[in-house]
């Protein structure tokens, strides 16, 4: 299989999930329109806790273009050519946090509970190792119980609970959980 980037991982590849198969590949800058359609199909409650509104064309275009800088890598999961999920790894910009990466996973509702979240999290973890990152963080609302469970199962630990830290589009505040995983195994 041909590689699509400088990653040590070989893409695309297909794997079995509950009730079907998915193909994983790296997002390319040309995927902007495809990703925009995917993000615009997500339920409103999934979009509340994103740091940027990836349902906006200009933001998705900048997001897709940032792939060329190697500061962001996105693994896309497709079924029959349609994006059903993604897992992203974003390297932190400040110099003093250059050893950190942030993971984010989004899955359309009909593909949740099939093991796809674990597969994407494992892929992003491998990309973090390939990139030489030491720690991965994940941020989510405290009431996103299934997301918290996925990350706990993978060995992520809660680092912080920030009360009323996030405000949704309706003006309601939510607690934010910050979880982390030590990629290098240095933290006990």
N, C-alpha and C positions, 0 to 999 in steps of 0.2 A: 504494500500500500504506500502511496506517495504521502509525504509529509507536507502539511500546509503551512508550517511555520518553523521556527527554530526550536520548538519543543522537542523533548526526547520521546514524547508519546507519538504513536503512529495513528493518524486519523485519515479517513473515517473508519469506524468499526461498528459492528452491530452486536447487540446483546439482547438476551431474553429478559423480559419483565413479566410480572403477573398479567396474564391475558394478552400477551403479544410480544412484539419486539420493537426496539428503538435503534436508530442509528445515531451515533455520536460523532460530531465533527467540530472543528474549530470555526468560530464565526470569522468571517472576512469583512473587510470594509464594504464590499458589494452587497452585504446582507441587510443593509439599513431598512429597505422597504419591507422585507420579510419580517424583521424583528419588530418594526413598527406595527404591522398587522397583528403579530403575536401579542405585544404588550397592550394594544388597544382592545384585545379580546379578553383580557384578564378582568376579574371582578373588582369592583371599586375597593373592597376591603383589602385586597392584595396590594394595591397601589399606595395605600395610606402611608406606609412606613418606608418608602423608597427615599433615598437622599436626593435624587433628581427625578423629575417627572418624565419617564421614558415613554410616555404616550404622546409626547410632542415631537413632531417631525424634526425640528432643528436640533433638539437634544439627542434624539436617536442618531442623527447624522454625525454629530460631534462624538457621540459614544462609539459609533462604528469606526470613525476616523482615528480614534485614540488607540485602536488596535495596532496600528503601525508603529506606535512608540514603544510597544512591548510593556507599557505600564498597565495594560488591561488585557486579560485573556478571557474568552468566553467559549464555553463548551455548549453547543446547541444539541438538543435531542429532537430528532425528527421521526415521525411515523408517516410513511407514504409521502415523503417530501414536505410535510407540514410540520412546523415547529410546535412542539408541545411542552417544551421546557428549556431552561438554560441554567447554567451554573457559571458564575463569573468570579474572577480573581482580579482584584484591583490593588496595585501596589500603592502604598502611601507616598504622598509627595513630600512632606516635610523631611528634611535630612535626618533629623533625630528619630524618625520612625521608619526609616528605609528598610528595616528588617521585618516590617509587618506587611501583611496583605489582608484584604477584606474579602470574605466570601459572601456571595448572595445567590440564592437559588429561587427560581420562580417556575411553577408548574401549573398548567391549566387544571382546573378542578377535576375533570374526568380522568386524568392520569395520576392523581394523588393516591397514595396508599398502595402503590404497585411496586415499590422499591426503587423508583426512579430518583427520588431525593438522595438516597444513599449512594447510588451509582454516581450521580453528579457531584456529590460532596467528595467522594473518593477521587474522582477525576481532578477536581480543583485542588485537593490535597496533593496529588501527584504533581500537578503543575507548580504548586508552591515549592515543593521539594526541588523540582527541576530549575526553578528560578532562584534558588538559594535563599528563600525566605526562611526566617526562623520561627515566626508565629503567625497564625491566621486568626482573625477575629470575625465574629458574626454578630450582627445587631438585629434584634427583632422585638416586637411588642410582647410584653409578658403574657398577654392572652392568646398568643399564637402557640398553643400547647404542642401541636404536632410538630412544628418546626423545632421547638426546644427539644423535644424527644429525639428527633433525628440527630441533632448535633450532640446531645448527651450520649446517645448510643455510640457515636463515633469517637467519644473521648473528649469532647469539648467540655470546659468547665465554666460555670458562671463566674465572671469577674466583677460585675457590677449590676445593680438594679437602680435605675434612675427614675425616680417618681415623677409622674406628670411631665415627662421629657418630650413627648411627641404629641403634636396636635393634628387631628385628622381634618379633613376638608369641611366637616360640619362644626369644627371648633371644640370638639371634645378631646380632652387630654388622655394619654395612655402612658403607662410605665414602659420603660425600655430596658431590655436585658442585653448586656454585652457578654458574650461568651468568647473563650479563646481556646486554641489548641496549639501546643508546642510542637512544631514540625520537626525540630531537631532532637527532641527528647531530653533537652537540657533542664527543663523545669520539672520539679517533682511535685 
